[in-house]
Amino acid sequence: MKTSDNSISRKDFIKSSALAAAGLTLIPNIMAASPFFDNQNISEKGKLSLKNVRLETGFEYEEGEVVATKTGLFYIEIENGKIKSIAPNQPNAKAVDAKEMLMLPAFKDMHIHLDKTFYGDKWQAVRKRTGGVKGMIALEQKMLPEMLKNSTFKAEKMIELLQSKGTSFARSHVNIEPTSKLDSLKNLQKALENQKKGFGAELVAFPQHGVFYTDSVPYLKEAAQMDIDFIGGVDPFTIDGAIEKTVDFTVQLALDHKKGIDIHLHETGESGLNTVEYLIKKVNENPSLKGKTYLSHCFILAKLDKIKQEETAEKLAEAQIGIVSTIPFGSLMMPIPTLYKHNVNVLTGNDSIVDHWNTFGTGSVLQKANLMAQLYGYSTEFLLSRSLKLATANVLPLDDKGSQQWPKAGDQADFVLMNASCSAEAVSRISNVESLVHQGNLVY
């Protein structure tokens, strides 16, 4: 974006906002009521007007290259949780003053574990690991009973953290196994109910301790009949010792209950590739799962040679299987440009935030977009503008040709306002106008 009075530096936007978010990772929340939205701003009929709202309006070109992003100020009316109209700015109107902040689609964290965290409780760092993933399973079996005692409270605190970073929606994996049984799910559902005016979620029934390694089958079957959206899984070969048996069970359970699938796959060897290829086969045999099936992490893609990466990405796209990546670096850099090239649906999430798996989660998916842009050299104005879609689950204000496509009248009023220094000043998922009164906003 241009750095003139009516625009914002694209580099500063994607860099500074991510740094600001990361810098607050382990600092206790500094919570305050939103300076924009209060009861006096909202009419009894559920209407709200905003003036001085900055929107992206198009690209500027020099010799065919996108060199800047145009912005302008607008007047926006919201009614019953949806955008009613977008009009030229009315600076003198009686309306909430957005103070020339940039309105963007609200962010979405598409891979997180809201059900098990230390966040909001006594600080604990990751413990020394022994025995690989199965060693971690044994550790969880010891820790979970105590963690479950206040997991609803901690989940609510983590939701507030996500909201403070501009996130209004998450896909949360939730432990379903013999230790937690269905308690982890029930506790998280309570937290989501308590936060429903400002936050939405979809849930994955996640057999963290294996489907068959521990007998999670009866609990998964029961969870599938509850209010969840996906059947999960983890490393079928490493944990359960059987790719086909585990994947077949997962696929059939999803089909029987009309759920999606989201499987953790960390394996980087032959078993990892075999799992990917077998899942592609099963989805192609059951087309109703296309567009509803995801592989989280899928580190094997980082280990394939370029030709095999291209071939696998093409097959994933044909089966409409998405990849949910936490944007690892080092030896596990994912071939995200190749996945984008073949139109694979790529999403991101924080995964863990201060728990027994990871000490360094920030809560910011904008930071993930920032990291992705740095790792793959997305330094041009056009590529930086496209990087934002990682944080918004593929919703962008401008299409690839620079035509405005968001927001439009009729869209859900689900947005974040960012100031010139890219701090999240006000965040709301507006399922109804009352949710604008959000007491969990972090004011920078």
Solvent accessible surface area in square Angstrom, and as a share of the most:
residue,aa,sasa,rsa
1,M,12,0.05
2,K,78,0.33
3,T,112,0.65
4,S,51,0.33
5,D,142,0.73
6,N,82,0.42
7,S,12,0.08
8,I,15,0.07
9,S,19,0.12
10,R,6,0.02
11,K,129,0.55
12,D,71,0.37
13,F,3,0.01
14,I,6,0.03
15,K,93,0.39
16,S,40,0.26
17,S,5,0.03
18,A,1,0.01
19,L,105,0.52
20,A,33,0.26
21,A,6,0.05
22,A,30,0.23
23,G,52,0.50
24,L,36,0.18
25,T,16,0.09
26,L,101,0.50
27,I,82,0.42
28,P,112,0.70
29,N,48,0.25
30,I,111,0.56
31,M,66,0.29
32,A,46,0.36
33,A,60,0.46
34,S,10,0.06
35,P,72,0.45
36,F,7,0.03
37,F,4,0.02
38,D,63,0.32
39,N,119,0.61
40,Q,174,0.77
41,N,52,0.27
42,I,26,0.13
43,S,53,0.34
44,E,183,0.82
45,K,154,0.65
46,G,9,0.09
47,K,81,0.35
48,L,5,0.03
49,S,27,0.18
50,L,1,0.00
51,K,30,0.13
52,N,22,0.11
53,V,0,0.00
54,R,10,0.04
55,L,3,0.01
56,E,5,0.02
57,T,49,0.29
58,G,7,0.07
59,F,11,0.05
60,E,51,0.23
61,Y,112,0.43
62,E,113,0.51
63,E,187,0.84
64,G,69,0.67
65,E,96,0.43
66,V,14,0.08
67,V,60,0.34
68,A,4,0.03
69,T,0,0.00
70,K,91,0.39
71,T,8,0.05
72,G,20,0.19
73,L,53,0.26
74,F,44,0.18
75,Y,22,0.08
76,I,0,0.00
77,E,54,0.24
78,I,2,0.01
79,E,45,0.20
80,N,107,0.55
81,G,0,0.00
82,K,103,0.44
83,I,3,0.02
84,K,109,0.46
85,S,34,0.22
86,I,53,0.27
87,A,29,0.22
88,P,109,0.69
89,N,38,0.19
90,Q,81,0.36
91,P,76,0.48
92,N,148,0.76
93,A,22,0.17
94,K,209,0.89
95,A,27,0.21
96,V,12,0.07
97,D,54,0.28
98,A,0,0.00
99,K,127,0.54
100,E,81,0.36
101,M,13,0.06
102,L,0,0.00
103,M,2,0.01
104,L,0,0.00
105,P,6,0.04
106,A,1,0.01
107,F,1,0.00
108,K,47,0.20
109,D,0,0.00
110,M,13,0.06
111,H,1,0.00
112,I,0,0.00
113,H,11,0.05
114,L,0,0.00
115,D,5,0.03
116,K,5,0.02
117,T,2,0.01
118,F,8,0.03
119,Y,25,0.10
120,G,41,0.40
121,D,73,0.38
122,K,158,0.67
123,W,134,0.47
124,Q,59,0.26
125,A,52,0.40
126,V,49,0.28
127,R,125,0.46
128,K,186,0.79
129,R,117,0.43
130,T,97,0.56
131,G,63,0.61
132,G,51,0.49
133,V,42,0.24
134,K,80,0.34
135,G,19,0.19
136,M,6,0.03
137,I,2,0.01
138,A,46,0.36
139,L,35,0.17
140,E,0,0.00
141,Q,71,0.32
142,K,164,0.70
143,M,18,0.08
144,L,3,0.01
145,P,71,0.45
146,E,109,0.49
147,M,15,0.07
148,L,26,0.13
149,K,155,0.66
150,N,52,0.27
151,S,6,0.04
152,T,29,0.17
153,F,102,0.42
154,K,7,0.03
155,A,0,0.00
156,E,36,0.16
157,K,66,0.28
158,M,1,0.00
159,I,0,0.00
160,E,34,0.15
161,L,3,0.02
162,L,0,0.00
163,Q,4,0.02
164,S,2,0.01
165,K,9,0.04
166,G,0,0.00
167,T,0,0.00
168,S,1,0.00
169,F,36,0.15
170,A,0,0.00
171,R,6,0.02
172,S,0,0.00
173,H,0,0.00
174,V,0,0.00
175,N,0,0.00
176,I,0,0.00
177,E,0,0.00
178,P,42,0.26
179,T,42,0.24
180,S,0,0.00
181,K,98,0.42
182,L,13,0.06
183,D,70,0.36
184,S,3,0.02
185,L,0,0.00
186,K,96,0.41
187,N,28,0.14
188,L,2,0.01
189,Q,47,0.21
190,K,120,0.51
191,A,0,0.00
192,L,27,0.14
193,E,97,0.44
194,N,100,0.51
195,Q,29,0.13
196,K,111,0.47
197,K,110,0.47
198,G,11,0.10
199,F,6,0.02
200,G,10,0.09
201,A,34,0.27
202,E,32,0.14
203,L,9,0.04
204,V,0,0.00
205,A,0,0.00
206,F,1,0.01
207,P,0,0.00
208,Q,10,0.04
209,H,0,0.00
210,G,0,0.00
211,V,2,0.01
212,F,66,0.28
213,Y,100,0.38
214,T,23,0.14
215,D,90,0.47
216,S,0,0.00
217,V,25,0.14
218,P,67,0.42
219,Y,51,0.19
220,L,1,0.00
221,K,97,0.41
222,E,88,0.40
223,A,0,0.00
224,A,1,0.01
225,Q,133,0.59
226,M,55,0.25
227,D,115,0.59
228,I,5,0.03
229,D,58,0.30
230,F,18,0.08
231,I,1,0.00
232,G,1,0.01
233,G,1,0.01
234,V,3,0.02
235,D,2,0.01
236,P,1,0.01
237,F,107,0.44
238,T,61,0.35
239,I,3,0.02
240,D,26,0.13
241,G,52,0.50
242,A,30,0.23
243,I,23,0.12
244,E,103,0.46
245,K,118,0.50
246,T,3,0.02
247,V,0,0.00
248,D,53,0.28
249,F,35,0.14
250,T,1,0.01
251,V,3,0.02
252,Q,98,0.44
253,L,10,0.05
254,A,0,0.00
255,L,49,0.24
256,D,87,0.45
257,H,61,0.27
258,K,169,0.72
259,K,30,0.13
260,G,3,0.02
261,I,0,0.00
262,D,0,0.00
263,I,2,0.01
264,H,6,0.03
265,L,0,0.00
266,H,62,0.28
267,E,16,0.07
268,T,56,0.33
269,G,40,0.39
270,E,136,0.61
271,S,21,0.13
272,G,0,0.00
273,L,33,0.16
274,N,62,0.32
275,T,0,0.00
276,V,0,0.00
277,E,61,0.27
278,Y,33,0.12
279,L,0,0.00
280,I,11,0.05
281,K,105,0.44
282,K,33,0.14
283,V,0,0.00
284,N,70,0.36
285,E,95,0.43
286,N,33,0.17
287,P,89,0.56
288,S,75,0.49
289,L,2,0.01
290,K,64,0.27
291,G,40,0.38
292,K,76,0.32
293,T,0,0.00
294,Y,21,0.08
295,L,0,0.00
296,S,0,0.00
297,H,7,0.03
298,C,0,0.00
299,F,30,0.13
300,I,6,0.03
301,L,1,0.01
302,A,19,0.14
303,K,99,0.42
304,L,25,0.12
305,D,97,0.50
306,K,120,0.51
307,I,140,0.71
308,K,50,0.21
309,Q,24,0.11
310,E,38,0.17
311,E,66,0.29
312,T,3,0.02
313,A,1,0.01
314,E,86,0.38
315,K,79,0.33
316,L,0,0.00
317,A,26,0.20
318,E,108,0.48
319,A,0,0.00
320,Q,101,0.45
321,I,1,0.01
322,G,2,0.02
323,I,0,0.00
324,V,1,0.00
325,S,0,0.00
326,T,21,0.12
327,I,3,0.02
328,P,24,0.15
329,F,132,0.55
330,G,58,0.55
331,S,87,0.56
332,L,43,0.21
333,M,71,0.32
334,M,2,0.01
335,P,14,0.09
336,I,0,0.00
337,P,49,0.31
338,T,8,0.04
339,L,1,0.01
340,Y,42,0.16
341,K,134,0.57
342,H,40,0.18
343,N,133,0.68
344,V,7,0.04
345,N,56,0.29
346,V,1,0.00
347,L,8,0.04
348,T,0,0.00
349,G,0,0.00
350,N,7,0.04
351,D,30,0.16
352,S,8,0.05
353,I,2,0.01
354,V,7,0.04
355,D,2,0.01
356,H,2,0.01
357,W,54,0.19
358,N,47,0.24
359,T,19,0.11
360,F,163,0.68
361,G,6,0.06
362,T,11,0.06
363,G,0,0.00
364,S,1,0.01
365,V,0,0.00
366,L,5,0.03
367,Q,51,0.23
368,K,30,0.13
369,A,0,0.00
370,N,12,0.06
371,L,44,0.22
372,M,1,0.00
373,A,6,0.05
374,Q,123,0.55
375,L,48,0.24
376,Y,41,0.16
377,G,50,0.48
378,Y,27,0.10
379,S,90,0.58
380,T,59,0.35
381,E,23,0.10
382,F,61,0.25
383,L,60,0.30
384,L,18,0.09
385,S,3,0.02
386,R,22,0.08
387,S,1,0.00
388,L,3,0.01
389,K,48,0.20
390,L,1,0.01
391,A,0,0.00
392,T,0,0.00
393,A,22,0.17
394,N,63,0.32
395,V,58,0.33
396,L,13,0.06
397,P,4,0.03
398,L,0,0.00
399,D,45,0.23
400,D,92,0.47
401,K,173,0.73
402,G,8,0.08
403,S,61,0.39
404,Q,67,0.30
405,Q,75,0.33
406,W,20,0.07
407,P,4,0.02
408,K,110,0.46
409,A,67,0.52
410,G,48,0.46
411,D,45,0.23
412,Q,81,0.36
413,A,1,0.00
414,D,25,0.13
415,F,2,0.01
416,V,0,0.00
417,L,1,0.00
418,M,5,0.02
419,N,36,0.18
420,A,79,0.61
421,S,70,0.45
422,C,2,0.01
423,S,11,0.07
424,A,7,0.05
425,E,22,0.10
426,A,1,0.01
427,V,5,0.03
428,S,3,0.02
429,R,62,0.23
430,I,0,0.00
431,S,48,0.31
432,N,54,0.28
433,V,2,0.01
434,E,92,0.41
435,S,3,0.02
436,L,0,0.00
437,V,44,0.25
438,H,20,0.09
439,Q,116,0.52
440,G,7,0.06
441,N,1,0.01
442,L,11,0.05
443,V,50,0.29
444,Y,90,0.34
